[in-house]
């Protein structure tokens, strides 16, 4: 999913990912264009809470972003 707008993208994207948790997946990630215009990417194995922990204390500013989940049907998750 993606978001472009006047509000901060990260909380909106995390909320959308949380709504997808029932589907089952093995990893999640988010990419944002932060307030400085830099691309920042956070990704992790596991659930949305794991992604939130990985991004905790880091720059999650910005009003443009995308988020994804991965449902591994072949092979295991490889995010480090």
N, CA, C and O of each residue as an XYZ file, in Angstrom:
320
protein
N       0.833     -1.153      0.000
C       0.000      0.000      0.000
C       0.882      1.220      0.000
O       2.073      1.134      0.298
N       0.308      2.354     -0.331
C       1.071      3.587     -0.367
C       0.260      4.742      0.187
O      -0.963      4.669      0.310
N       0.967      5.808      0.515
C       0.306      7.023      0.998
C       1.081      8.241      0.510
O       2.307      8.300      0.610
N       0.347      9.202     -0.013
C       0.864     10.519     -0.356
C      -0.178     11.497      0.140
O      -1.339     11.407     -0.259
N       0.204     12.431      1.001
C      -0.785     13.365      1.517
C      -0.181     14.384      2.445
O       1.031     14.603      2.445
N      -1.022     15.002      3.230
C      -0.593     16.047      4.129
C      -0.266     15.568      5.535
O       0.280     16.330      6.332
N      -0.587     14.329      5.851
C      -0.317     13.773      7.185
C       0.963     12.940      7.142
O       1.470     12.614      6.069
N       1.471     12.603      8.319
C       2.644     11.736      8.398
C       2.270     10.344      7.884
O       1.269      9.769      8.313
N       3.064      9.812      6.978
C       2.745      8.554      6.307
C       2.945      7.330      7.206
O       2.151      6.392      7.146
N       3.990      7.324      8.037
C       4.347      6.128      8.786
C       3.206      5.559      9.635
O       2.922      4.366      9.527
N       2.544      6.357     10.470
C       1.464      5.778     11.278
C       0.317      5.218     10.435
O      -0.298      4.216     10.800
N       0.042      5.854      9.335
C      -1.024      5.384      8.449
C      -0.638      4.044      7.840
O      -1.452      3.121      7.799
N       0.592      3.932      7.369
C       1.055      2.689      6.744
C       1.123      1.545      7.746
O       0.753      0.416      7.425
N       1.595      1.828      8.957
C       1.663      0.781      9.988
C       0.253      0.303     10.341
O       0.038     -0.892     10.543
N      -0.693      1.213     10.414
C      -2.078      0.826     10.704
C      -2.621     -0.090      9.601
O      -3.313     -1.068      9.884
N      -2.303      0.232      8.352
C      -2.744     -0.615      7.237
C      -2.100     -1.999      7.313
O      -2.771     -3.007      7.088
N      -0.816     -2.054      7.625
C      -0.139     -3.345      7.761
C      -0.765     -4.172      8.879
O      -0.942     -5.383      8.740
N      -1.097     -3.518      9.981
C      -1.711     -4.218     11.108
C      -3.036     -4.848     10.695
O      -3.374     -5.946     11.136
N      -3.769     -4.157      9.861
C      -5.058     -4.689      9.387
C      -4.879     -5.928      8.516
O      -5.816     -6.710      8.358
N      -3.702     -6.115      7.957
C      -3.435     -7.275      7.099
C      -2.862     -8.464      7.869
O      -2.661     -9.531      7.288
N      -2.596     -8.301      9.158
C      -1.917     -9.356      9.914
C      -2.639    -10.692      9.892
O      -1.991    -11.738      9.925
N      -3.932    -10.685      9.838
C      -4.685    -11.938      9.873
C      -4.375    -12.820      8.676
O      -4.630    -14.024      8.722
N      -3.838    -12.258      7.616
C      -3.577    -13.028      6.397
C      -2.353    -13.927      6.527
O      -2.197    -14.873      5.754
N      -1.508    -13.652      7.469
C      -0.308    -14.449      7.674
C       0.804    -14.031      6.735
O       0.630    -14.042      5.516
N       1.923    -13.669      7.283
C       3.086    -13.309      6.493
C       4.324    -13.467      7.356
O       4.223    -13.666      8.566
N       5.504    -13.376      6.729
C       6.726    -13.605      7.496
C       7.632    -12.384      7.595
O       8.654    -12.439      8.278
N       7.284    -11.291      6.936
C       8.098    -10.093      7.030
C       7.299     -8.882      6.572
O       6.264     -9.006      5.917
N       7.807     -7.707      6.937
C       7.133     -6.466      6.563
C       8.180     -5.380      6.396
O       9.277     -5.474      6.946
N       7.837     -4.354      5.638
C       8.758     -3.252      5.442
C       8.032     -1.975      5.095
O       6.872     -1.988      4.685
N       8.734     -0.873      5.267
C       8.186      0.435      4.932
C       9.314      1.282      4.352
O      10.452      1.225      4.820
N       8.987      2.063      3.335
C       9.935      3.011      2.740
C       9.266      4.378      2.749
O       8.109      4.524      2.357
N      10.020      5.378      3.205
C       9.482      6.729      3.334
C      10.430      7.732      2.695
O      11.647      7.546      2.714
N       9.874      8.786      2.133
C      10.662      9.951      1.761
C      10.529     10.881      2.956
O       9.467     11.461      3.181
N      11.616     11.026      3.729
C      11.513     11.770      4.985
C      11.447     13.277      4.733
O      11.502     13.729      3.589
N      11.332     14.033      5.800
C      11.187     15.484      5.688
C      12.394     16.167      5.066
O      12.284     17.300      4.598
N      13.552     15.495      5.050
C      14.754     16.030      4.404
C      14.834     15.650      2.932
O      15.753     16.071      2.229
N      13.864     14.846      2.457
C      13.874     14.394      1.069
C      14.668     13.130      0.838
O      14.857     12.717     -0.306
N      15.143     12.502      1.918
C      15.907     11.259      1.812
C      14.972     10.053      1.851
O      13.931     10.083      2.507
N      15.352      9.000      1.148
C      14.615      7.745      1.200
C      15.131      6.928      2.380
O      16.327      6.656      2.475
N      14.232      6.538      3.273
C      14.600      5.666      4.390
C      13.774      4.393      4.293
O      12.588      4.436      3.967
N      14.406      3.263      4.576
C      13.758      1.965      4.458
C      13.976      1.189      5.751
O      15.096      1.102      6.254
N      12.898      0.631      6.278
C      12.957     -0.233      7.453
C      12.233     -1.517      7.104
O      11.112     -1.487      6.596
N      12.873     -2.645      7.376
C      12.258     -3.934      7.071
C      12.738     -4.953      8.087
O      13.822     -4.830      8.658
N      11.905     -5.962      8.300
C      12.259     -6.965      9.302
C      11.474     -8.242      9.078
O      10.413     -8.242      8.453
N      12.011     -9.318      9.596
C      11.264    -10.569      9.666
C      10.218    -10.428     10.751
O      10.388     -9.642     11.683
N       9.148    -11.173     10.640
C       8.167    -11.214     11.715
C       6.952    -10.338     11.476
O       6.568    -10.057     10.340
N       6.369     -9.922     12.569
C       5.101     -9.194     12.559
C       5.318     -7.684     12.507
O       6.450     -7.203     12.561
N       4.224     -6.954     12.403
C       4.277     -5.498     12.338
C       4.933     -4.927     13.591
O       5.666     -3.941     13.505
N       4.685     -5.525     14.747
C       5.312     -5.064     15.991
C       6.838     -5.139     15.890
O       7.535     -4.293     16.450
N       7.358     -6.138     15.186
C       8.799     -6.254     14.988
C       9.316     -5.107     14.108
O      10.393     -4.564     14.356
N       8.549     -4.752     13.096
C       8.896     -3.621     12.241
C       8.875     -2.323     13.049
O       9.771     -1.490     12.913
N       7.865     -2.155     13.879
C       7.782     -0.956     14.713
C       8.980     -0.859     15.656
O       9.519      0.228     15.865
N       9.395     -1.983     16.223
C      10.569     -1.993     17.100
C      11.841     -1.635     16.316
O      12.702     -0.911     16.816
N      11.948     -2.144     15.096
C      13.123     -1.861     14.269
C      13.209     -0.381     13.907
O      14.308      0.153     13.759
N      12.074      0.285     13.764
C      12.042      1.699     13.387
C      12.004      2.629     14.599
O      12.099      3.848     14.454
N      11.866      2.056     15.786
C      11.752      2.864     17.003
C      12.988      3.752     17.182
O      14.124      3.283     17.110
N      12.742      5.029     17.415
C      13.829      5.968     17.628
C      14.512      6.436     16.354
O      15.449      7.233     16.414
N      14.066      5.961     15.215
C      14.657      6.351     13.933
C      13.738      7.358     13.237
O      12.601      7.572     13.656
N      14.242      7.960     12.187
C      13.478      8.968     11.457
C      12.366      8.312     10.640
O      12.633      7.619      9.659
N      11.135      8.536     11.048
C       9.977      8.024     10.314
C       9.118      9.192      9.839
O       7.914      9.044      9.632
N       9.750     10.359      9.670
C       9.016     11.530      9.197
C       8.725     11.399      7.708
O       9.322     10.572      7.018
N       7.823     12.205      7.231
C       7.530     12.261      5.808
C       6.074     11.991      5.507
O       5.383     11.282      6.238
N       5.630     12.575      4.416
C       4.226     12.456      4.006
C       4.054     11.597      2.758
O       2.985     11.575      2.149
N       5.124     10.888      2.384
C       5.099      9.973      1.227
C       5.729      8.663      1.659
O       6.820      8.652      2.228
N       5.039      7.548      1.389
C       5.621      6.262      1.743
C       4.865      5.087      1.175
O       3.724      5.211      0.730
N       5.523      3.943      1.198
C       4.905      2.677      0.810
C       5.232      1.649      1.877
O       6.225      1.778      2.592
N       4.398      0.635      1.981
C       4.624     -0.447      2.938
C       4.219     -1.760      2.290
O       3.395     -1.788      1.375
N       4.809     -2.845      2.775
C       4.491     -4.152      2.196
C       4.618     -5.244      3.248
O       5.255     -5.075      4.288
N       3.997     -6.352      2.941
C       4.221     -7.585      3.682
C       4.652     -8.639      2.671
O       4.433     -8.488      1.469
N       5.257     -9.694      3.165
C       5.677    -10.807      2.301
C       5.139    -12.092      2.887
O       5.350    -12.397      4.061
N       4.463    -12.818      2.077
C       3.960    -14.125      2.469
C       4.834    -15.144      1.756
O       4.696    -15.351      0.550
N       5.718    -15.772      2.487
C       6.687    -16.679      1.891
C       6.050    -18.013      1.549
O       5.810    -18.841      2.428
N       5.781    -18.213      0.284
C       5.260    -19.497     -0.150
C       6.407    -20.407     -0.578
O       6.244    -21.626     -0.639
N       7.567    -19.818     -0.875
C       8.750    -20.583     -1.260
C       9.957    -19.981     -0.559
O      10.214    -18.785     -0.694
N      10.683    -20.770      0.170
C      11.887    -20.288      0.850
C      11.545    -19.522      2.112
O      10.382    -19.256      2.416
N      12.600    -19.176      2.836
C      12.388    -18.445      4.071
C      12.724    -16.985      3.900
O      13.411    -16.602      2.953
N      12.245    -16.180      4.806
C      12.505    -14.747      4.776
C      14.000    -14.491      4.923
O      14.693    -15.204      5.649
N      14.487    -13.473      4.231
C      15.926    -13.230      4.250
C      16.278    -11.824      4.716
O      17.422    -11.406      4.535
N      15.352    -11.075      5.307
C      15.671     -9.731      5.803
C      16.606     -9.821      6.974
O      16.427    -10.652      7.865
N      17.601     -8.970      6.974
C      18.540     -8.872      8.107
C      18.454     -7.508      8.700
O      19.158     -7.208      9.665
